[in-house]
Amino acid sequence: MDIIFQTWTWYVSGFLIGMVMLCLIYFGKAFGMSSNLSTLCSMTGIGKRVSFFDFDWKEQQWNLFVVLGAMFGGFVANRFMSDTSNVTINPKTIAQLEQLGIEAPNGKLLPDVLFGNAVFESPKMIFILLIGGILIGFGTRYASGCTSGHAISGLSNFQIQSLKAVIGFFIGGLIMSHFILPLLF
């Protein structure tokens, strides 16, 4: 059981992700988490008013199980299989975060200042969460998919649109972490 509880190396997890992608390609399926939002909207019947959601959602039903499995697996992994003692963060990163007022996780996977319940007591943090959610939703729709869909599924299918999106994700992440995040904190 130790192998399940430890962090897996990149080549093991990468190989497993690659095998899943080959199976999806073989069965003619496309992976992506954000496409499930369209499926959920289509299930409500809104496709009668909005043509974008007018499709047979039952063809995407399998992908809803992927989302449920990811949520269940994340819960089980966090609740019963977490061992934060093997999570190491570069000391330079910790120093940079401390300059922004973000403490090191100290045995947790995420810092409380960003992911604790106190976030909902600060109007500034609520505003950041709302704007971030809107930008993520808009960006996902504008890019025709999310980071996991483009980076994993799109690139494995050699889609140029996904390559452009992934490059944009990295550039946006660099701009955010180096220029915008220091202004917010």
Protein Blocks (a to p, Z undefined) as FASTA:
>chain_A
ZZmmpccdfklmmmmmmmmmmmmmmnopacdfklmmmmmmmmnopmmmmmklmccfklmm
mmmmmmmmmmmmmmmmmmmmgcfklpccdfklmmmmmmnopacfkhpabdfklmmmklmm
pmklmmmmmmmmmmmmmmmmmnopafklmmmmmmmnopaklmmmmmmmmmmmmmmmmmmm
mmmZZ
